Amino acid sequence: MNVHDSERMAGLLEGAGMVPVEDGHADVVVFNTCAVRENADNKLYGNLGILAPVKAANPGMQIAVGGCLAQKDRETILRKAPWVDAVFGTHNVGALPALLERARHNSEAQLEILESLDVFPSTLPTKRDSVYSGWVSISVGCNNTCTFCIVPSLRGKEKDRRPGDILAEIQALVDDGAIEVTLLGQNVNSYGVEFGDRQAFSKLLRACGEIKGLERVRFTSPHPAAFTDDVIEAMAETPNVMPQLHMPLQSGSDSILKAMKRSYRSTRFLGILDKVRERIPQAAISTDIIVGFPGETEEDFQATLDVVARSRFATAFTFQYSKRPGTPAAELAEQLPKSVVQERFERLTALQDRIAAEENAKQLGRRVEVMVTAQSGRKSEETHRRSGRAQDQRLVHFSVPEGAESPRPGDLVTVTITEAAAFHLVADPDLADYSLRRSRAGDAWDRSQADSCGVPAPGGNPAGTTGVSLGMPALPPRAG
C-alpha cells in the first residue's frame, strides 16, 4: 500500500510539471513514511539529517515528508528537522504540490494534517512503477483494533470504493497493457462493510474474472476473522484469481491472539488453510508473524511454532515486536527483553526457512508459467538468468536457452523447475522445454521504453507525452 501511495505522489509531482532525476541531484525530495515499526522513525530522521547540508548548499531545494509517520509525528518533524518544507498526512496526499508551492511562495514550512480522508486516493494522478502489473486500492483504513497496530489511528476507519469505480480502474489498466492487478486494502475481505454487502469482496473477485485480457488477480491482505467461504469459492472458481493467499497469523497462541485483540483463534486459522487447500490444492500460502509480544511465554511461542509447522507456509514475514507509542500494547506490562525476543525470532526463522525449502523442493520437475519482471536477481550478471513470478507468486530465476527468443518484461515463459532453494526457484531449460508467449503487457513495455527514449512506438503515446495515468478515469466509448 505504501508503494502504491508513492506512485500517487510521483503522479502528482509529474502532473505538476516535475520530472524524475537521473543523477541524484533533485530539486524536490519526498519521503513517504511508514509507522508500523520503530526503525521507520530512525530511518526518516537519519535521512533528513543527511540532507540538511545538501539543502544548505542548495537553498532552492525542497524536502517534503508524508505518510503514516507524518500523520503521527506532525510538528515533531519540523521541530527535529526545521529544514523540511512540507509535512502532509495519510488523508491529504493530493495536497503535496500545493504545499510545496505554498512553502516556496511564503518561504516557510507548511504543515497540513487532516483527520479524515479528503479525496479517495484513487482519484489522484498516478505514475505507476510497472506497465505490466498494477496496484488497485479497493478500500483505505481499518475497523479493527489490534493492540499492536497504529495503522487505524493514522489511516482512519475503513472507507470502501464503489465496485464500478474499482472495475473501471482495472479496465483502464488492462487497456494500457497490464495483465496483472493486485487488489489492496488494510483488510480486503471486509470490503463492502461500508455499503452493507457481506459478499462484496467475493463478487468483486468474480467480476475481475469477466475482464478480458486480465490474466492474473491477487489481493492483500485479508483478516482471518472476516475470511468467509464465499471468498474461497470465488478464488477456486475464477480462473484468473491466482492460487496464492497471504493470511496473517501474527501468533499461534490463543492467549496472545486474545491480548492482541485478533478476533480469531488458532483452530479457526488452521481451518481456513485446510479449506483453501481442499479447494485450491496448489495454493501457496504466506503469512505475517510477530515474535515477542508483551507477556508471550515460552509456551505461547511454542504454540506459534506448532501452528507454523502445521501450516507449511511457502513464505513468512517474521517480525520482532516493535513497541509503538499510542498503541494499547505499548502500555502492557511484561515487555520482553531483547535477548529473549531475538532468540525466539532465530528459532522461528530457522523453522520457517526449513519449511520453505521443503515446500519449494516439491516444485522440482514441475512446469510453471512465469510472468517476466523488469528486475533480475542479484547474481543475474553472473548467471545470465532472468526473473519472474509463477502463478503462485513464487520467485523463479530462469535462463533463456541458446537460440531461443528472449522475453520482455510482461511476457510469459513456461519452464520446468530444475533447482529449489528456500526463497526462490531456478529453471535452466533446454530449447525443447522453453516456451515463450509474447503478451500485450510485453508490447506495453516496448512502448514505454520507446517513449522514455523519445522514439515513437507503434500504438504508443507520442514521444514526450506524460506517462501519468489517472487512477479513476472515464472509460472510452466502445463501438457496437
N, C-alpha and C positions, 0 to 999 in steps of 0.2 A: 504493500500500500504506500510505503514511503517512496519507493521507486516511481510509482505512478504519480504521486504528488509532485515529485521532481520533474516529471515530464510536463505537468501542468505549468510549473514555474518557468521552465525553459520555453514553452509555447507562448506564455505571456510576454517574456522578455524579447523573444524574436518578433512577436506581433507588435512590440513597441519599437522595433527597428534595430535591435541589437543582434549581433552575430557571435557565435562561439569563437573563442580564441584558439589558435593552434600552438602558439609559442609560450603560453602560460602567463603572459603579461596582460591581465584583464583590467578593464575599467570598472567592472562590476563583479563582485564575488558574492554568491548567495549560499548560505548554509541551510539545508533542510534537516532539521534535527529530530531525533527520537528521544524519548524519555523513559523507555522501558527498563533500561539498566543504567547503573551509575556511571559506567565508563563513557557513556554518551556525553555527560557533563564534562568530564575530564578532556575528552577529545575536542569538544567545542572550544573551551576556554584556552586549551593549548594551541589550537589552530588560530584563534583570534590573536593570541599573543605573538605568534609567528608573523602575522600580517601587520601588526602595529608599526614596525619600522618600514615595511614596504609601503604602507599608506602614507607615512610621514614623508617619504621620499617622492610620493606621487599624490599631491593634495587633491587632485580631481577624482581619485579612485573612490568607489563606494562599496560598502560592505553591508549586507542585509542578513538577518537571522530569522528564520521562520520555523514552523512545525511545532511538535509537541513540547520540546524544551522551552521554546519561546513562549508558548501558551502558559507554561508553568512558572518560568523564572521572571518574565516580564521586565520590570525595572532593574532587576538584578543584573541582567545582561549589560545594560547601559552603565550601571554603576561599576561593574568589573571591567568593562571594555568600552569606555566612553568614545572611542574612535569608530564605533558601529554607527551606521547612518539610519538604519530602519529595522524595526522589530515588529513582526506580524505573527498571528497565531494560526491555529488549525482551521478557524472558521472564516477567515478572510484572505485566503491565498490570492484571490483576484485583485487585491489592493496593492500588490507588490510594485507594479510600475508606477502607480500614482504616488506611493510613499517615497520611492527613490526620487521622483521628480520634485516632490514637495521638499524633501531634505536638501536637494540641490538648490532649489529656489530660496528656501528660508535659511540655509546654512546652519541647520541644526537637526539633531536626530529626531526621527519620527517613530512613535510607539503607538501601534493600533492593535488592540486585542479585543475581539468580540467574544461574547459569552454564548452565542448561538450562531448557527450556520447563516451566512449571508446569502450566498447563492450556491446551489449544488455544484460541486467541483466539476462535474462532467459537462457543464455548460461552458467551461473555460477553454481557451485555445490550448492545444497540446502539441508538443514536439516529441513524438514517440521515438523511443530508442530503437525500435525494430519495425521493419516494414512487413515482416512475415508473421509476427505474433504481437498481440496487444493485450493490455490490461483493460478491464471494463468494470468500473465500480457499480455495484447494484445497491449498496447502502453505505452509510457512514455512521459512526457512533456505535454504542453498545448499551443494552439494557441490563447486562449482568453486573454483579457487584463482587467479583473475585477480590479477595482481600489483598492479594499481592500486586494487583494491576492498577496502574494510574491512568490507563487509557480512557475509561469512561468519563473521568473528571476533566480530561483535556479535549476529547472529541465529542462529548455530549451524548445524549440519548440517541437511539437508533432512528435514522431517517431513511426511508425507502424510496427509491425511484419507481416511477410507474413502469410496468413491463414494456409498454410500447416504446418508451424512450430508450430503454436498455437495448431492445431488439433493433431499434433504428441505429444506435451507435455501432452495434455489432455488424449490421448490414453495411454501414459505411466503411468499416474496417475491411470487410471482405471485398467490397467494391474497389478498395485501394490495393488489394492484393494479399491481405493477411489470410492465412488458412488456420490459425490457431488463436483462441482467446482464453483468457483466464478471468473468471468472474471473481470480483473482490468484495469482501465485506468483513467487518470485525467479527461477525457471526453470520456467515452467509445463509445458513439453513434456517435462521429465524426470519429471513426475508418474507415480507408480507404482513408482519405483525402490525405495521402502522395502518394498513388498509384492511385488516381483518380477514386475510385469506391464509389459513394454516398450511395449505398445499401450494402456495405461490412459488416456492423455490423449485419443487419438482415439476410444476407446469412450465417454469422458465427453462429448465434443462430440456424438456421435451420440445419446447418451441425452438430452442437452439438447433435441435436436430432437423428442423424444417428449413434451415437456411442453406441454400445451395452454395457450394464452394467452401463452406466451413467444415474443416476436416477434423479438428481437434478442439475439444472443450474441456477446460479444467476449472476448478474453483478452490478457493481458500479464504478463510479457514472456517470449518464448521465447529459446532459445540456439541459434545456427546449428549447433553441433556435434551437438546432440541432435534436430534437426528432421528428422523422417522422412516418407517418402512417405505413410504411412497417415494422418498428420495432414492433409496436403494433400488427400487423397481425402475425408476426413471433412468438411473445410471446404467442398469443392466439392459434396458430395452431401447436406449437411444444410442445408435452406433457411433456417433462422433463424440460422445462423452467418454473420456479416456479411462482405462482401468487403473486408476490411481486415486488414492484418498489420503489426505492429510488430516489426522484425527488427534488433536491434542489430548494427551493423558494427564500431564502435569505431575501426578503421583499415583502410585498403585496402592497406597494406604487409604482405607476408608476414613480413618480418623483425621488424616491430613487433608483429604479432599473436603471433609466437613469444615475444617478450620480455614481452608481456602475459599469456602462458600462456592465450591463447584457442585452443582446440584445433580450429581450422578455418583455412583459408586463403582468399584472395580468390576463387579459382576455385570452391571449394565454396559460398561465399556467393552468388556470382552464379548458380550452378547452381540453388540453391533458388529464387531470384527468378524464373528462367526457368520452372521447373516450376509455381510458383504462378500465373504469368501465363498459362501454357498451359492450366491447368485452370480458372482464375478470371480471365478477361481483364479484367474491370472492377475488379480489386482495386487498392486504394490502399495503397501500402507506405510505411511510415515507418521511421525508424532513429535510433540514437544514434551520435555520433562524438566522439572525443577528439582534440584538436589539441595537439601539443607534448609527447607522451610522451617521457620521457628517452631521448636517443640518436636521436630522429627527425631524419633528414637531409632535405634538400630533395627528394631522390629518393623517400624514403619518403612525404613529404607529397604529391608529385606522383602517387604511386600511389593515395593516397586520393582526390585529385581525379578521377583516371581512373575509379575504381570508382563514385564519386558520379555522374559524367557518364553512365556506362552504366546505373546502377541506376534513374535517373529517379524518385527518391523524391518522394512527394506532400508530405512534410514531413520535417524532420530536426531533432533536438535536438542542437545542437552545443555542446561544452564545451571550455574551455581546461583542460589537465591541472592537477589540483589535488593537490599533494603531501600525502599523508595519513600522519602518523606511525603506525607499526605495520604499514604495508604494505611488501612487498618492493620496490616501485617507488621508494619514498621513499629507499631506500639506494643506488639505482643512480647511477653516475657520469653525467656529461653531462646534468645538469638544464639545460634550455634557458633562455636569457634571456627575460624577459617580453616584450621588444620583438619578438623573433623569433616567439614564440607568438602575440602579438597580430596581427602582420602576416599570418601564415598563417590565423589564425582569420577575419580580414576577407576574405581571398580565398575561403575555403571558403563562408562565409555568402553572399557575393555570387553565387557559382556556384549554390548551392542555392536561393537566393531566385529567381534567374532560371529555374531548372528548375521550381520550384513554380508560378511564374506561368504558365509554358508549359503545364504539366500541367493547371492549373486552367482555362486558356483552352480546353482541349479539352472542357470541360464545358458551354460555351456552347451554348444550344439544347436541352440535354438535360433531360428531365423527371425529377425526383428526388423521392423520398418523404423528408420531413423530420420527425423527431420533435422537437416543440417543447420547448424548455427554459425554465426559470424565469428564466434570465439572458438579458439582451439586450446588444447591442453598446454600445460607449461612446458612439456617436452616435445611440442609439435615440430620445432625446427630440427630436432634430433631424430624423431621417429617418422616425420613427414606424414603424420596422421591428421585427419580432420575430426571434428567433434559434432555431436548432435544428441538429441534426446529420443529414446524409444517411446512408444505409446504409453508405457507405464512410468515415464519420466526418468528412467534410469539413464545415466550419462554413458554414452558409448563413444569411444575413440576408434576410428576406423581408417584403414588405408585404402587408397584407390589403386587397383591393380594396373600394372603397365599395359597401355593400350586402351584403357577404359576412359570414358568421358568423365571429367571432373565435375562434381556438383557445385551449384551456387548455394549460398545461404537461402533457406526456404525450400530447396529441393528435397526430395525424399529418396533415400537409398535403402535397399533391403540387403542385409548381410547376415552371415552366420557368426555367432559369438564364439571366439576361439580362446579368449583368456578372461579371467574374472578376478577382481580384487574387491576390497571392502567398499570402495567408493566409486568404482567405475567398471565398465566392461570394455573389452577390446575385440575388434573384428579385423582380421587380416585376410580378406577373401582372395581367391584366385578369380580369373576373368569369368569363369562359368558361374561362380557363386555371387557375383556382384551385379545388382540390378539398380538402375537409376531411373527415377521418374521426375522429369522436369515439371515444375509446378508454376502456377500463377504467382505464387509467392517469390519464386526464383526470378520470374520476369520482373516483378516489382523491385527486387533487389537490383537487377540490372539497371532499371530506370533511375533508381535512387542514386546509384553510383555515377551514372551519366550526368544526372542533374547536378550532383555535387562538384563535378569537374567542368560544368558548363557545356557539356556535349549533349545535343539533342538525342533522345532515345525514342524509338517507336512506341507510341501510346503513352509516353510520359508527359510530365509537365514541361512547359518551355523552360529552357535553361535560365537560371536566375530567379525563378519564381519561388515563393516561400514554401517550405516544407511543413508548415504548421497546419494541422487539421483541426477542425472544431470537434469538441467532444460529443456534442449532441446536434448533428447537422440535420438539415431538411433532406429528405430523400428525393432524388431526381424523379420526375415522372417517367413511368415505364410505357413504352409503346405497346399497343394491343391490350 
